[in-house]
């Protein structure tokens, strides 16, 4: 009797949380732009920007992703700094090709020195920092493809109020080419962004989403520069969190960027999801612990196992159907696609069950594999290299 009551309450709660998550996402002005100023702005009214792009290796999508930043429709000055660890990195050829294609761009390829911390990406950013010319910084991952108006939309000339401490944006997995990536697409394109907005209904967000982040240079300097993040795994979270702790606001832009990835199998996707889960568990232990309550498939099935009565069967079926419909709707909204992904609808409840396993594993270890290196994640979110080569 007690198990039936508890599992029933959790099943109902999970349905309520799923609907709340969906509603929070529906109310956010995703993809919207500010209304155009009828007066054409002068180029001098646009903030001067420095774009920082740490790079490592390349794939079939790297050139298109990097070209999207060279081709930005932005009237203000933009400095682009690329960083690589070695002159032999094949991505150097792509950068040089784009520099020839866009000779007017103020761009520079920087060959970085030895690692300055456990996080190789932040080590590159530390070495780019002395070369920054402008007071507004944009930090972007290598696999991000931005819409042509991204910089103009996130740094409008008509803005009257001071910029926030940090602006970040949502991103979508643009090419889920394998079944495993379709599963991950449910986590990214449906759940992640809507869960962030759900949490924002409770309190202002105090972290950043790392695909693209924009911040005034003074805010970076106040937290000790990139050097303060050199050993952190979740450098994006820590950057936003430390800026927020100094009293600055974190703003979510409605503009969405795309992340492009080479095809990944189940092993690579599983390692990625587990690393992500352990990172979130360390950064936000209490919210991550309670996140299991919103698993819209797990708890109805638990209640069904505890009490296979007809009303429970009907509720479980209804709850799982709602979960599938809301997830597909959120994916369509993020991707702005009119076509559905009904052929992959069955992956939504599968994702929830596998996510429950990942949730458990997140608390059972601190080892991660990242960029081919095996690391141990400390309680404070910093990394400690471990012996032995990684594979993920």
C-alpha positions, -999 to 999 in steps of 0.1 A, spaced: 0 0 0 28 24 10 48 16 -21 17 21 -43 10 56 -28 47 67 -30 51 55 -66 18 70 -76 27 103 -61 61 103 -79 44 94 -112 19 123 -109 48 146 -99 69 137 -129 39 144 -152 35 178 -136 72 186 -139 72 176 -176 42 199 -183 59 227 -163 91 223 -183 72 224 -216 52 255 -206 84 273 -195 100 266 -229 68 276 -248 69 310 -231 105 318 -240 108 339 -272 131 314 -289 145 325 -323 130 360 -320 150 391 -328 147 426 -315 126 449 -338 148 467 -363 156 503 -355 141 525 -384 172 547 -383 202 530 -399 229 528 -372 264 540 -378 291 514 -376 306 532 -347 275 525 -326 282 488 -327 304 475 -299 339 463 -309 342 426 -303 370 400 -299 360 365 -308 381 337 -292 381 303 -309 402 275 -293 407 247 -318 419 211 -318 417 188 -349 390 191 -376 363 171 -393 340 174 -423 321 203 -406 349 224 -392 353 246 -423 316 255 -425 315 262 -388 345 285 -388 333 302 -420 301 312 -403 320 334 -380 340 351 -408 308 357 -426 289 375 -398 268 404 -409 281 427 -382 290 464 -388 313 469 -359 350 459 -356 356 422 -349 389 406 -340 391 369 -344 417 349 -325 422 312 -332 443 290 -309 459 257 -316 483 236 -296 505 225 -325 514 240 -359 509 204 -373 472 204 -363 452 200 -396 428 227 -385 456 252 -392 452 247 -429 415 254 -427 420 286 -408 446 298 -432 423 290 -462 395 311 -446 419 340 -438 428 341 -476 391 339 -484 383 368 -460 414 390 -463 397 420 -447 390 401 -415 411 410 -385 421 374 -377 451 357 -362 461 321 -358 480 316 -325 502 285 -319 500 280 -281 527 269 -257 526 241 -231 495 234 -211 488 258 -183 463 236 -165 442 204 -168 417 220 -192 435 223 -226 408 246 -240 411 271 -212 449 269 -214 446 282 -250 422 310 -239 448 320 -212 474 324 -239 450 344 -262 441 368 -234 470 392 -238 462 396 -275 426 408 -270 420 442 -285 384 450 -276 363 453 -245 336 428 -255 345 392 -257 328 363 -275 340 328 -267 328 300 -290 335 263 -293 350 250 -326 320 229 -336 295 258 -335 279 271 -366 263 305 -360 235 322 -381 248 352 -401 231 377 -378 243 362 -345 267 389 -334 243 417 -345 214 400 -327 234 396 -294 251 429 -296 225 453 -310 235 489 -317 202 502 -303 207 487 -268 203 514 -242 208 495 -210 243 483 -201 251 447 -213 247 419 -188 277 402 -171 274 374 -196 252 365 -225 248 329 -237 225 310 -260 209 277 -266 223 252 -291 210 222 -309 227 190 -321 223 197 -358 232 163 -374 222 133 -353 235 109 -379 234 77 -359 208 61 -337 229 68 -306 231 105 -316 193 105 -321 191 94 -285 214 122 -274 194 146 -295 164 140 -271 186 150 -242 200 181 -260 173 193 -284 143 186 -262 153 183 -225 184 205 -218 172 239 -230 137 234 -216 151 223 -182 173 255 -181 142 276 -187 123 256 -161 150 264 -135 149 300 -145 112 302 -134 125 295 -98 155 319 -98 178 338 -122 203 315 -137 238 317 -123 258 297 -149 266 299 -186 260 276 -215 293 271 -233 286 269 -270 288 307 -273 294 331 -244 297 369 -246 310 390 -217 326 424 -211 363 421 -206 361 438 -172 339 409 -159 365 384 -170 393 404 -153 373 407 -121 372 369 -117 409 365 -123 409 360 -160 409 326 -178 437 315 -156 413 311 -127 395 284 -148 425 265 -160 418 233 -140 380 233 -143 361 208 -164 330 229 -167 347 262 -176 315 276 -191 296 269 -159 323 283 -137 327 314 -159 290 323 -156 288 313 -120 317 334 -109 305 364 -129 270 360 -113 285 358 -78 300 392 -83 264 406 -88 262 406 -126 233 392 -145 233 363 -169 212 367 -200 198 340 -222 197 351 -259 168 338 -280 192 332 -309 200 295 -314 233 281 -328 241 247 -342 266 222 -331 279 198 -357 297 165 -349 311 136 -367 290 104 -364 293 88 -330 283 54 -318 268 42 -285 301 41 -266 311 76 -275 276 90 -268 274 71 -235 308 85 -223 297 120 -233 265 118 -214 282 103 -183 308 130 -184 281 156 -186 261 140 -158 291 139 -135 300 175 -143 265 187 -135 264 166 -103 296 183 -91 285 218 -101 249 216 -88 246 185 -65 212 192 -51 194 202 -83 210 172 -101 199 148 -73 163 160 -75 163 160 -113 154 123 -113 119 134 -101 111 148 -136 118 115 -154 85 112 -172 89 76 -181 105 60 -151 80 68 -124 49 59 -143 65 25 -151 75 21 -114 39 27 -104 27 3 -130 51 -24 -117 39 -17 -81 2 -17 -91 -7 -31 -125 -44 -22 -121 -63 -8 -151 -64 28 -140 -27 28 -134 -21 12 -168 -42 40 -184 -23 67 -164 11 53 -173 2 51 -210 -11 87 -209 20 100 -190 44 84 -215 24 97 -244 25 132 -230 62 128 -225 68 118 -261 46 145 -275 62 173 -255 97 161 -263 90 160 -300 74 194 -299 104 209 -281 127 194 -306 107 208 -335 107 243 -318 144 244 -312 152 232 -347 124 252 -364 114 221 -383 79 216 -395 85 179 -400 83 156 -370 106 128 -359 80 102 -353 102 74 -364 124 82 -334 95 88 -310 103 55 -292 137 68 -283 121 93 -258 111 67 -232 143 47 -240 163 79 -233 145 83 -199 153 48 -188 189 51 -198 191 85 -182 181 69 -149 211 45 -152 233 75 -160 219 93 -130 229 64 -107 264 61 -123 270 99 -119 271 93 -81 292 61 -83 324 75 -96 345 106 -105 364 93 -135 357 108 -169 372 106 -204 376 139 -222 395 147 -254 413 114 -253 425 119 -217 414 101 -185 407 125 -157 394 124 -121 368 150 -113 374 166 -78 345 178 -56 353 214 -65 349 208 -102 386 208 -110 404 180 -129 432 157 -119 449 138 -147 450 100 -143 475 75 -157 465 56 -188 452 68 -222 416 77 -226 395 67 -255 365 90 -254 
